[in-house]
Amino acid sequence: MLDVNSPEGQNLTDTSAPVRPSGRLSLPELFDRALAHGGHTHTRADILDGLKAGRFQWWGDADCCCVTEIQQFPQNRKLNMFIAAGDLARLFEVYLPTVKAFAREHGCVSVTSTSRPGFLRRYPDDFHPVAVVFESDLTGDGIDPRRIIKMRKFT
């Protein structure tokens, strides 16, 4: 997990996010995109505060990351991966086993993830969709049309 005083922890609050020489986006830029895809429910500062308070957990390195939180329900608890960014293949291969072990150690019955539809094909085979989230904007600003997707049949 992330030490918020480490260089990686400090990068979370760094607002400069240069494009890599390869032309690929940097992890901070990808992290910001993940926050936007999630509906702007958190800022980098919110995530850092949650990490410092122990509400969130950070897994990753300079190429990939995810942020998790333990969700307690009346009948069980689950570890929710609510941000994933960067090299997903690396994230799932290198970090997911540790994330799952952490979940088991804390009495979680499963690992869940709220992700954009494009990730459906990229998740490991033991992940499967269990719900569709519907949203109705109450602010009057309207939902960003880029977030509206055409649903395809889950197979």
C-alpha positions in Angstrom: 0.0 0.0 0.0 1.0 3.6 -0.4 3.0 5.5 2.2 1.5 9.0 1.8 4.9 10.5 2.7 6.6 8.6 -0.1 7.4 10.1 -3.5 4.4 8.2 -4.9 2.2 9.7 -2.2 3.5 13.2 -3.0 2.7 12.6 -6.7 -0.9 12.3 -5.8 -1.1 16.0 -5.0 1.2 17.1 -7.8 -1.0 18.9 -10.3 1.6 18.9 -13.1 1.2 15.8 -15.1 3.5 15.8 -18.1 3.0 13.6 -21.1 5.6 10.9 -21.3 8.1 11.0 -24.1 6.3 8.1 -25.7 3.3 10.3 -26.1 1.3 8.2 -23.5 -0.4 10.0 -20.7 1.3 10.1 -17.3 -0.2 8.3 -14.4 -1.4 11.5 -12.8 -3.3 12.4 -16.0 -4.8 8.9 -16.1 -5.7 9.2 -12.4 -7.5 12.5 -13.1 -9.4 10.8 -16.0 -10.5 8.0 -13.7 -11.8 10.6 -11.3 -13.7 12.3 -14.1 -15.1 9.0 -15.4 -16.3 8.4 -11.8 -18.4 11.5 -11.9 -16.1 13.9 -10.1 -17.0 12.4 -6.7 -13.5 12.8 -5.4 -10.5 15.1 -5.9 -6.9 14.1 -5.5 -7.0 15.9 -2.1 -10.0 13.9 -1.1 -8.2 10.7 -2.0 -5.1 11.8 -0.1 -7.2 12.7 3.0 -8.9 9.3 2.8 -5.5 7.6 2.6 -4.1 9.5 5.5 -7.2 8.7 7.6 -7.0 5.0 6.7 -10.4 5.0 4.9 -8.8 4.2 1.5 -6.0 2.0 0.4 -3.6 2.8 -2.5 -2.0 0.0 -4.6 0.4 0.6 -7.4 3.6 2.2 -8.7 4.6 4.7 -11.4 2.8 2.8 -14.1 -0.5 1.8 -12.5 -2.6 2.3 -9.5 -5.9 1.6 -7.8 -7.7 3.0 -4.8 -9.8 0.7 -2.6 -12.1 1.1 0.4 -13.7 -1.4 2.7 -17.5 -1.2 2.5 -19.4 -2.5 5.5 -22.9 -3.8 4.9 -25.3 -5.3 7.4 -24.6 -8.9 6.3 -21.0 -8.7 5.0 -18.2 -6.5 3.9 -16.6 -6.0 0.5 -13.5 -4.3 -0.8 -14.5 -1.8 -3.5 -11.8 -0.8 -6.1 -13.3 2.6 -7.1 -10.3 4.0 -9.0 -8.1 2.1 -11.4 -5.6 3.9 -13.7 -2.6 3.2 -15.8 -1.4 -0.2 -17.1 -4.4 -2.4 -16.2 -2.6 -5.6 -17.2 0.2 -4.8 -14.8 -2.3 -3.7 -12.1 -4.2 -7.0 -12.3 -1.1 -9.2 -12.6 1.2 -7.5 -10.0 -1.2 -5.9 -7.5 -4.6 -7.7 -7.6 -3.3 -10.8 -5.7 -2.2 -8.5 -2.9 -5.4 -6.5 -3.0 -7.4 -9.8 -2.7 -5.2 -11.0 0.2 -5.8 -7.7 2.0 -9.6 -8.1 1.4 -9.5 -11.6 2.9 -7.5 -10.5 5.9 -10.1 -7.9 6.6 -13.1 -10.2 6.3 -14.3 -9.2 2.9 -16.4 -11.6 0.9 -15.5 -10.2 -2.5 -13.7 -7.4 -4.4 -16.0 -5.1 -6.4 -15.1 -2.5 -8.9 -17.0 0.4 -10.4 -15.5 1.0 -13.8 -16.3 2.3 -17.2 -17.8 -0.1 -19.7 -14.6 -0.3 -21.7 -12.9 -2.1 -18.8 -15.4 -5.0 -19.0 -13.2 -6.9 -21.4 -10.0 -6.1 -19.5 -10.9 -7.5 -16.1 -9.7 -10.9 -15.1 -12.2 -13.8 -15.7 -13.2 -14.1 -12.1 -14.8 -10.6 -12.2 -18.2 -10.4 -13.7 -20.9 -7.7 -14.0 -23.6 -7.9 -11.3 -25.5 -4.6 -11.8 -26.0 -1.6 -14.0 -25.9 1.9 -12.4 -28.5 4.5 -13.5 -28.0 8.1 -12.7 -30.4 11.1 -12.8 -28.8 14.5 -12.5 -30.4 16.7 -9.8 -28.2 19.7 -10.2 -29.7 21.1 -13.4 -26.2 21.0 -15.1 -27.0 17.8 -17.0 -24.9 14.7 -17.2 -21.8 15.0 -19.3 -22.9 13.3 -22.6 -19.5 11.6 -22.8 -20.5 9.6 -19.7 -23.7 8.3 -21.4 -23.0 4.9 -22.9 -24.9 2.5 -25.0 -25.4 -0.6 -23.1 -24.4 -3.9 -24.7 -25.6 -7.3 -23.7 -23.3 -8.7 -21.0 -22.2 -12.2 -22.0 
